[in-house]
Amino acid sequence: NVVCKQLGYPNALAYKHAASFGQGSDQIWLDNVQCSGSKKRVHSCSASSWGTNDCSHEEDAGVVCQSVRLVGGTYDSEGRVEIFQNGQWGTVCDDFWSISDAHVVCREMGFSGALSYKTSAFYGAGSGPIWMDNVYCTGSEGRLRDCHNNGWNYHNCGHGDDAGVVCR
């Protein structure tokens, strides 16, 4: 959580070890890191002396930060799609919203895919910014933010057009 918060995200979904994202090649600065959720920066956490380690890049650590959530559904697997950008949650407009887009959202959240997609604020109208509009995912993207769209905060819709998903 500390790393994700330092990067501007609300929290972590998962931690990774054994160089899950690939091995680094530069100096290893931190080893034996122990953080409490109250820390603001990872370098404030308890660790071996800065730059002192007994590990290799095969042990590089990583995190998956939360950048998408579902709001307003009866179950955790359904709801209005909200995306985290610039320190704030915002919604996604349903223009061109499709099952391919829903699959990307659901997989990003750890589900196997989508059962259906919802339009016209099916799970209630959101508030705050409408971050994405005219989203087009091929279905192979790893994250919603990697899908083609108009650009952050460029839209021609209101919260009555918020997109939703039902994941499996």
MARROSE-37101 format. One line per 10 residues: number of its first residue (from 0); their letters; for each residue y, z, x of N, C-alpha, C, O. Coordinates in nm, 2 decimals. Atoms other than C-alpha are relative to their C-alpha. Layout:
NUM = a = Y Z X Y Z X Y Z X Y Z X; ...
This chain:
0 = nvvckqlgyp = -0.12 0.00 0.08 0.00 0.00 0.00 0.13 0.00 0.09 0.22 -0.07 0.05; -0.12 -0.01 -0.08 0.24 0.08 0.28 0.04 -0.14 0.05 0.16 -0.17 0.05; -0.03 0.13 -0.05 0.22 -0.27 0.43 0.06 -0.09 -0.11 0.16 -0.15 -0.09; -0.05 0.08 0.11 0.27 -0.44 0.09 0.14 0.04 -0.04 0.22 -0.04 -0.06; -0.13 -0.05 0.03 0.56 -0.22 0.01 0.11 -0.04 0.10 0.22 -0.07 0.07; -0.09 0.04 -0.11 0.72 -0.29 0.35 0.03 -0.15 -0.02 0.14 -0.19 0.02; -0.02 0.14 0.01 0.68 -0.66 0.27 0.08 -0.03 -0.13 0.11 -0.15 -0.16; -0.07 0.02 0.12 0.85 -0.61 -0.07 -0.08 -0.02 -0.13 -0.03 -0.05 -0.23; 0.09 0.01 0.11 0.55 -0.61 -0.30 -0.02 0.14 -0.06 0.00 0.24 0.01; 0.02 -0.13 0.06 0.47 -0.33 -0.54 -0.12 0.08 0.05 -0.11 0.20 0.06
10 = nalaykhaas = 0.11 -0.07 -0.06 0.13 -0.24 -0.40 -0.11 -0.10 0.05 -0.09 -0.22 0.04; 0.11 0.09 -0.05 -0.20 -0.37 -0.25 -0.11 -0.01 -0.10 -0.13 0.09 -0.17; 0.12 0.02 0.09 -0.49 -0.51 -0.44 -0.13 0.03 0.09 -0.23 0.08 0.03; 0.12 -0.01 -0.09 -0.73 -0.50 -0.14 0.04 0.01 0.15 0.14 -0.04 0.18; -0.02 0.01 -0.14 -0.76 -0.44 0.23 -0.11 -0.08 0.06 -0.22 -0.09 0.00; 0.10 0.09 -0.06 -0.94 -0.67 0.46 -0.02 0.05 0.15 0.07 0.10 0.21; 0.03 -0.04 -0.14 -1.11 -0.60 0.80 -0.08 -0.11 0.06 -0.11 -0.21 0.00; 0.08 0.10 -0.08 -1.31 -0.79 1.06 0.07 -0.14 0.00 0.00 -0.24 -0.02; -0.07 0.13 -0.02 -1.04 -1.06 1.09 -0.03 -0.10 -0.12 -0.04 -0.21 -0.10; 0.02 0.08 0.12 -1.09 -1.18 0.73 0.09 -0.12 -0.02 0.05 -0.22 -0.07
20 = fgqgsdqiwl = -0.10 0.11 0.00 -0.78 -1.40 0.76 0.01 -0.08 0.13 0.10 -0.16 0.15; 0.00 0.07 -0.13 -0.86 -1.52 1.11 0.04 0.10 0.10 0.11 0.20 0.08; -0.04 -0.09 -0.11 -0.82 -1.36 1.45 0.14 -0.03 0.05 0.17 -0.15 0.07; -0.13 0.01 -0.07 -0.48 -1.30 1.61 -0.03 -0.03 0.14 -0.14 -0.04 0.19; 0.01 0.03 -0.14 -0.41 -1.39 1.97 0.09 0.08 0.09 0.08 0.08 0.21; -0.10 -0.07 -0.08 -0.12 -1.17 2.08 -0.04 0.14 0.01 -0.15 0.18 -0.02; 0.02 -0.15 -0.02 -0.09 -0.80 2.17 -0.04 0.07 -0.13 0.02 0.04 -0.24; 0.04 -0.09 0.11 -0.26 -0.55 1.94 0.09 0.12 0.01 0.07 0.20 0.11; -0.09 -0.11 -0.01 0.01 -0.30 1.87 -0.04 0.13 -0.06 0.00 0.24 -0.01; 0.04 -0.12 0.07 -0.15 -0.05 1.63 -0.16 0.01 -0.01 -0.22 -0.09 -0.03
30 = dnvqcsgskk = 0.14 -0.03 0.01 -0.50 0.11 1.63 -0.02 0.13 -0.07 0.07 0.22 -0.05; 0.03 -0.12 0.06 -0.66 0.39 1.43 0.12 0.05 -0.09 0.16 0.16 -0.09; -0.11 -0.03 0.09 -0.38 0.37 1.17 -0.04 0.08 -0.12 -0.14 0.05 -0.19; 0.02 -0.08 0.12 -0.37 0.64 0.90 0.13 0.02 -0.07 0.23 0.08 -0.02; -0.12 0.00 0.08 -0.11 0.60 0.63 -0.01 0.08 -0.13 -0.12 0.08 -0.19; 0.00 -0.05 0.14 -0.02 0.80 0.32 0.09 -0.09 -0.08 0.18 -0.16 -0.02; -0.08 0.09 0.08 0.14 0.62 0.03 0.14 0.03 0.00 0.22 -0.05 -0.05; -0.14 -0.03 0.00 0.47 0.80 0.09 0.07 -0.06 0.11 0.20 -0.06 0.11; -0.07 0.06 -0.11 0.54 0.62 0.41 0.07 -0.13 -0.04 0.02 -0.20 -0.13; -0.08 0.12 0.03 0.80 0.34 0.40 -0.04 -0.12 0.09 -0.02 -0.24 0.05
40 = rvhscsassw = 0.03 0.10 -0.10 0.69 0.15 0.71 -0.13 0.03 0.07 -0.16 0.14 0.10; 0.13 -0.02 -0.07 0.35 0.10 0.88 0.02 0.06 0.13 -0.06 0.14 0.18; -0.02 -0.06 -0.13 0.50 0.19 1.22 0.03 0.15 -0.01 0.04 0.22 0.09; -0.02 -0.14 0.02 0.58 0.54 1.07 -0.13 0.07 -0.03 -0.13 0.20 -0.03; 0.13 -0.06 0.03 0.21 0.60 1.00 -0.06 0.06 0.13 -0.02 0.02 0.24; 0.07 -0.06 -0.12 -0.01 0.81 1.23 -0.09 -0.11 0.06 -0.16 -0.19 -0.01; 0.08 0.10 -0.07 -0.18 0.59 1.49 -0.01 0.03 0.15 0.06 0.13 0.19; 0.01 -0.01 -0.14 -0.28 0.56 1.85 0.14 -0.03 0.06 0.22 -0.09 -0.02; -0.13 0.04 -0.06 0.02 0.52 2.09 0.02 -0.14 -0.01 -0.07 -0.23 -0.01; -0.04 0.14 0.02 0.21 0.20 2.04 -0.05 -0.08 0.11 -0.02 -0.06 0.23
50 = gtndcsheed = 0.05 0.09 -0.09 0.03 -0.08 2.21 -0.13 0.04 0.07 -0.19 -0.03 0.15; 0.12 -0.05 -0.06 -0.27 0.14 2.31 -0.11 -0.02 -0.10 -0.10 0.02 -0.22; 0.11 0.02 0.09 -0.60 0.03 2.16 -0.13 -0.02 0.07 -0.13 -0.04 0.19; 0.13 0.02 -0.06 -0.97 0.00 2.22 -0.08 -0.10 -0.09 -0.20 -0.09 -0.12; 0.07 0.10 0.09 -1.04 -0.30 1.99 0.03 -0.14 0.04 0.11 -0.16 0.13; -0.02 0.15 -0.03 -1.05 -0.68 1.99 0.05 -0.06 -0.13 0.06 0.01 -0.24; -0.05 0.07 0.12 -0.91 -0.93 1.75 -0.10 -0.03 -0.11 -0.07 -0.06 -0.22; 0.11 0.01 0.10 -1.25 -0.94 1.58 0.02 0.11 -0.11 -0.04 0.10 -0.21; -0.02 -0.11 0.09 -1.13 -0.62 1.42 0.14 0.00 -0.07 0.18 0.10 -0.14; -0.13 0.01 0.07 -0.79 -0.74 1.29 0.00 0.03 -0.15 -0.10 -0.01 -0.22
60 = agvvcqsvrl = -0.01 -0.05 0.14 -0.69 -0.59 0.96 0.10 -0.09 -0.08 0.19 -0.15 -0.02; -0.09 0.07 0.09 -0.52 -0.75 0.66 0.01 0.07 -0.13 -0.07 0.15 -0.16; -0.01 -0.05 0.13 -0.41 -0.68 0.31 0.03 -0.11 -0.10 0.08 -0.22 -0.06; -0.03 0.10 0.10 -0.39 -0.87 -0.02 0.10 0.08 -0.09 0.06 0.18 -0.16; -0.10 -0.07 0.08 -0.07 -0.77 -0.20 0.01 -0.05 -0.14 -0.02 -0.17 -0.16; -0.01 0.04 0.14 -0.02 -0.78 -0.58 0.13 -0.08 -0.02 0.24 -0.03 0.01; -0.11 0.08 0.03 0.21 -1.06 -0.68 0.00 -0.06 -0.14 0.09 -0.12 -0.18; 0.02 0.05 0.14 0.08 -1.14 -1.03 -0.06 0.12 -0.08 -0.14 0.19 -0.03; 0.06 -0.10 0.09 0.01 -0.91 -1.33 -0.01 -0.06 -0.14 0.06 -0.16 -0.17; 0.01 0.04 0.14 -0.09 -0.94 -1.69 0.05 0.12 -0.09 0.02 0.23 -0.06
70 = vggtydsegr = -0.07 -0.10 0.08 0.12 -0.75 -1.95 -0.02 -0.03 -0.15 -0.01 -0.14 -0.19; 0.00 0.02 0.14 0.08 -0.69 -2.32 -0.14 -0.03 -0.07 -0.15 -0.03 -0.19; 0.13 0.03 0.06 -0.29 -0.76 -2.37 -0.08 0.13 -0.04 -0.04 0.24 0.00; 0.08 -0.11 0.04 -0.55 -0.53 -2.52 -0.09 0.04 0.11 -0.12 0.16 0.13; 0.09 -0.03 -0.11 -0.77 -0.55 -2.21 0.08 -0.04 0.13 0.17 -0.11 0.13; -0.06 0.03 -0.13 -0.68 -0.57 -1.84 -0.02 -0.15 0.04 0.05 -0.20 0.12; 0.03 0.14 -0.03 -0.82 -0.93 -1.84 0.08 -0.10 -0.08 0.05 -0.22 -0.08; -0.08 0.09 0.08 -0.56 -1.07 -2.07 0.15 0.05 -0.01 0.18 0.17 0.01; -0.14 -0.04 0.02 -0.18 -1.08 -2.12 0.10 -0.10 0.04 0.06 -0.21 0.08; -0.11 0.08 -0.04 0.15 -1.23 -2.05 0.00 -0.01 0.16 -0.01 0.10 0.22
80 = veifqngqwg = 0.00 0.02 -0.15 0.17 -1.37 -1.69 0.14 0.04 0.05 0.24 -0.01 0.01; -0.12 -0.04 -0.07 0.43 -1.20 -1.47 -0.02 -0.01 0.15 -0.13 0.02 0.20; 0.01 0.02 -0.14 0.50 -1.28 -1.11 0.11 0.08 0.07 0.22 0.09 0.02; -0.09 -0.08 -0.07 0.67 -1.07 -0.85 0.08 -0.08 0.10 0.01 -0.15 0.19; -0.08 0.08 -0.09 0.96 -1.23 -0.66 0.13 0.07 0.02 0.19 0.12 -0.07; -0.13 -0.07 -0.04 1.27 -1.09 -0.48 0.01 0.14 -0.06 0.11 0.18 -0.10; 0.00 -0.14 0.04 1.17 -0.73 -0.57 0.00 0.02 -0.15 0.03 0.13 -0.19; -0.01 -0.01 0.14 1.15 -0.80 -0.94 -0.11 -0.08 -0.07 -0.15 -0.19 -0.03; 0.10 0.07 0.08 0.88 -0.89 -1.20 0.08 -0.10 -0.10 0.18 -0.06 -0.15; -0.06 0.10 0.10 0.96 -1.20 -1.41 -0.12 -0.08 -0.06 -0.23 -0.06 -0.02
90 = tvcddfwsis = 0.11 0.07 0.08 0.77 -1.43 -1.65 -0.01 -0.15 0.05 0.06 -0.19 0.14; 0.03 0.15 -0.03 0.64 -1.79 -1.64 0.01 -0.07 -0.13 -0.05 -0.03 -0.23; -0.02 0.08 0.13 0.75 -2.05 -1.90 -0.13 -0.08 -0.02 -0.20 -0.12 0.07; 0.13 0.07 0.04 0.47 -2.22 -2.09 0.01 -0.15 0.00 -0.09 -0.22 -0.04; -0.01 0.15 -0.01 0.60 -2.58 -2.04 -0.11 -0.05 0.09 -0.11 -0.01 0.21; 0.11 0.06 -0.07 0.30 -2.78 -1.93 -0.11 0.10 0.04 -0.19 0.07 0.13; 0.10 -0.11 -0.03 0.09 -2.45 -1.91 -0.13 -0.05 -0.04 -0.15 -0.11 -0.15; 0.13 0.05 0.02 -0.28 -2.54 -1.89 -0.11 0.09 0.04 -0.08 0.20 0.10; 0.12 -0.08 -0.05 -0.63 -2.40 -1.83 -0.01 0.00 0.15 -0.06 0.10 0.21; 0.00 0.00 -0.15 -0.60 -2.51 -1.46 0.10 0.11 0.05 0.06 0.18 0.15
100 = dahvvcremg = -0.10 -0.11 -0.04 -0.29 -2.28 -1.43 -0.06 0.14 -0.03 -0.05 0.23 0.06; 0.06 -0.13 0.04 -0.48 -2.00 -1.61 -0.11 0.04 0.10 -0.13 0.15 0.14; 0.11 -0.02 -0.10 -0.78 -2.04 -1.37 0.06 0.06 0.13 0.00 0.15 0.19; -0.06 -0.05 -0.12 -0.55 -1.99 -1.07 0.05 0.14 -0.01 0.02 0.22 0.08; -0.04 -0.14 0.03 -0.39 -1.68 -1.22 -0.11 0.10 0.00 -0.11 0.20 0.07; 0.11 -0.09 0.02 -0.72 -1.52 -1.31 -0.07 0.02 0.13 -0.11 0.13 0.17; 0.06 -0.02 -0.13 -0.88 -1.59 -0.97 0.08 0.08 0.10 0.03 0.16 0.17; -0.09 -0.07 -0.09 -0.58 -1.46 -0.79 -0.01 0.15 -0.03 0.01 0.24 0.06; 0.01 -0.14 0.04 -0.63 -1.13 -0.99 -0.14 0.05 0.02 -0.16 0.17 -0.01; 0.14 -0.05 -0.03 -1.00 -1.11 -0.89 -0.10 -0.03 -0.11 -0.21 0.01 -0.10
110 = fsgalsykts = 0.09 0.05 0.10 -1.15 -1.26 -1.20 -0.07 -0.13 0.04 -0.02 -0.19 0.13; 0.07 0.13 -0.04 -1.40 -1.55 -1.19 0.07 -0.12 -0.05 0.05 -0.23 0.00; -0.07 0.11 0.05 -1.17 -1.77 -1.39 0.06 0.03 -0.13 0.07 0.15 -0.17; -0.07 -0.02 0.13 -1.00 -1.82 -1.73 -0.09 -0.04 -0.11 -0.16 -0.14 -0.10; 0.07 0.04 0.13 -1.15 -1.83 -2.08 0.10 -0.09 -0.08 0.06 -0.19 -0.14; -0.10 0.08 0.08 -0.82 -1.97 -2.23 0.14 0.03 0.06 0.16 0.13 0.13; -0.14 -0.02 -0.04 -0.45 -2.00 -2.18 0.08 0.02 -0.13 0.04 -0.03 -0.24; -0.08 -0.03 0.12 -0.18 -1.88 -2.42 0.15 -0.05 0.02 0.19 -0.05 0.13; -0.14 0.04 -0.01 0.17 -2.01 -2.50 0.08 0.07 -0.11 0.03 0.15 -0.18; -0.09 -0.05 0.11 0.47 -1.92 -2.72 0.00 0.15 0.00 0.00 0.21 -0.11
120 = afygagsgpi = -0.01 -0.14 -0.01 0.48 -1.56 -2.60 -0.11 0.07 -0.08 -0.08 0.17 -0.16; 0.11 -0.05 0.07 0.14 -1.49 -2.75 -0.01 0.16 0.02 -0.05 0.23 -0.08; 0.01 -0.15 -0.03 0.14 -1.14 -2.58 0.13 0.07 0.00 0.15 0.17 0.06; -0.13 -0.06 0.01 0.50 -1.07 -2.66 0.10 -0.06 0.10 0.06 -0.11 0.21; -0.11 0.05 -0.09 0.83 -1.18 -2.51 0.03 0.09 0.12 0.04 0.21 0.09; -0.03 -0.08 -0.11 0.90 -1.06 -2.16 0.15 0.03 0.01 0.22 -0.01 -0.09; -0.15 -0.02 -0.02 1.24 -0.95 -2.02 0.02 -0.03 0.15 -0.07 -0.05 0.23; -0.03 0.03 -0.14 1.41 -1.02 -1.69 0.00 -0.15 0.02 0.00 -0.23 -0.07; -0.01 0.14 -0.04 1.41 -1.34 -1.50 -0.13 -0.08 -0.05 -0.24 -0.03 -0.06; 0.11 0.09 0.02 1.19 -1.64 -1.59 -0.01 -0.07 0.13 0.07 -0.16 0.16
130 = wmdnvyctgs = 0.01 0.05 -0.14 1.07 -1.72 -1.24 -0.05 -0.14 0.01 0.00 -0.22 0.10; 0.06 0.13 -0.02 0.87 -2.03 -1.30 -0.01 -0.08 -0.13 -0.02 -0.02 -0.23; 0.00 0.09 0.12 0.88 -2.33 -1.53 -0.07 -0.13 0.05 -0.07 -0.17 0.17; 0.07 0.13 -0.03 0.69 -2.67 -1.55 -0.11 0.02 0.12 -0.11 -0.05 0.21; 0.11 -0.03 -0.10 0.40 -2.51 -1.35 -0.11 -0.11 -0.01 -0.15 -0.14 -0.12; 0.12 0.09 0.00 0.13 -2.76 -1.25 -0.09 0.04 0.11 -0.06 0.02 0.23; 0.10 -0.03 -0.10 -0.18 -2.63 -1.07 -0.11 -0.10 -0.01 -0.15 -0.14 -0.13; 0.12 0.09 0.01 -0.47 -2.85 -0.98 -0.12 0.08 -0.03 -0.22 0.03 -0.08; 0.11 -0.09 0.02 -0.69 -2.55 -1.01 -0.07 0.05 0.13 -0.15 0.14 0.13; 0.06 -0.04 -0.13 -0.78 -2.52 -0.64 0.09 0.09 0.08 0.05 0.14 0.18
140 = egrlrdchnn = -0.10 -0.08 -0.07 -0.47 -2.32 -0.54 -0.06 0.15 0.00 -0.12 0.19 -0.09; 0.04 -0.14 -0.01 -0.53 -1.96 -0.42 0.09 0.10 -0.07 0.06 0.21 -0.11; -0.10 -0.09 0.07 -0.21 -1.82 -0.58 0.08 -0.09 -0.09 0.11 -0.21 -0.07; -0.09 0.07 0.09 0.01 -1.92 -0.87 0.13 -0.05 0.07 0.17 -0.16 0.04; -0.12 0.05 -0.07 0.31 -1.94 -0.64 -0.02 -0.12 0.09 0.08 -0.18 0.13; 0.03 0.12 -0.08 0.14 -2.22 -0.45 -0.01 -0.13 -0.09 -0.02 -0.24 -0.04; 0.00 0.11 0.09 0.14 -2.44 -0.76 0.13 -0.07 -0.01 0.24 0.00 0.01; -0.13 0.07 0.02 0.40 -2.71 -0.82 0.07 0.06 -0.12 0.01 0.09 -0.22; -0.08 -0.05 0.11 0.69 -2.59 -1.03 0.14 -0.05 0.03 0.17 -0.11 0.13; -0.14 0.04 -0.01 1.07 -2.64 -1.08 0.07 0.07 0.12 0.18 0.02 0.16
150 = gwnyhncghg = -0.07 -0.09 -0.10 1.16 -2.38 -0.81 0.03 0.13 -0.07 0.04 0.14 -0.19; -0.03 -0.14 0.06 1.23 -2.01 -0.85 0.12 0.00 -0.08 0.23 -0.04 -0.04; -0.11 -0.03 0.10 1.44 -1.93 -1.15 0.07 -0.12 -0.05 0.18 -0.12 -0.11; -0.05 0.12 0.06 1.50 -2.29 -1.25 -0.09 -0.03 -0.12 -0.21 -0.06 -0.11; 0.08 0.02 0.12 1.39 -2.33 -1.61 0.09 -0.04 -0.12 0.22 -0.04 -0.11; -0.07 0.04 0.13 1.49 -2.46 -1.96 -0.06 0.07 -0.12 -0.08 0.00 -0.22; 0.07 -0.07 0.10 1.32 -2.20 -2.17 0.04 0.14 -0.01 0.12 0.19 0.07; -0.03 -0.14 0.02 1.35 -1.85 -2.31 -0.13 0.08 0.00 -0.24 0.02 0.01; 0.12 -0.08 0.00 1.11 -1.56 -2.33 -0.09 -0.02 -0.12 -0.20 0.03 -0.12; 0.09 0.04 0.11 0.97 -1.70 -2.66 -0.10 -0.10 0.05 -0.19 -0.13 -0.02
160 = ddagvvcr = 0.09 0.10 -0.06 0.80 -1.95 -2.43 -0.08 0.06 0.12 -0.13 -0.02 0.20; 0.07 -0.06 -0.11 0.63 -1.70 -2.20 -0.15 -0.03 0.00 -0.21 -0.04 -0.11; 0.14 0.04 -0.01 0.28 -1.80 -2.08 -0.09 0.12 0.02 -0.05 0.23 0.06; 0.11 -0.11 -0.01 -0.04 -1.59 -2.10 -0.13 -0.06 0.04 -0.15 -0.18 0.04; 0.13 0.04 -0.04 -0.40 -1.60 -2.00 -0.10 0.10 -0.06 -0.07 0.22 -0.08; 0.12 -0.09 0.03 -0.74 -1.46 -2.10 -0.10 -0.03 0.11 -0.15 -0.14 0.12; 0.09 0.02 -0.12 -0.96 -1.41 -1.79 -0.14 0.04 -0.03 -0.16 0.12 -0.13; 0.14 -0.04 0.02 -1.33 -1.37 -1.76 -0.05 0.07 0.12 -0.17 0.11 0.13
